[in-house]
Amino acid sequence: MTEPASSRRADLERAVHRYGGYWDTEHSLRTLRDAGHDPQDKHIRRILRDLAGAGWLVKVEDRPVRYLLAEPE
């Protein structure tokens, strides 16, 4: 049985807002595993892109891809 992607996204979004700072695939993967999820890298990357598209994260590096919590306006 697979867990809903919305649950992974919600847990990662909460962690990003709680801890701030830089986020990449590995950091996100560890965070979600600590929260009891078993995500795949491609799902993590999609969630990070979605959060960036929603304005929560700003892409600051391309290779490796890293994001930073966006500053409130």
Order of alpha helices (4+ residues) and beta strands (2+ residues): alpha-beta-alpha-alpha-beta-beta
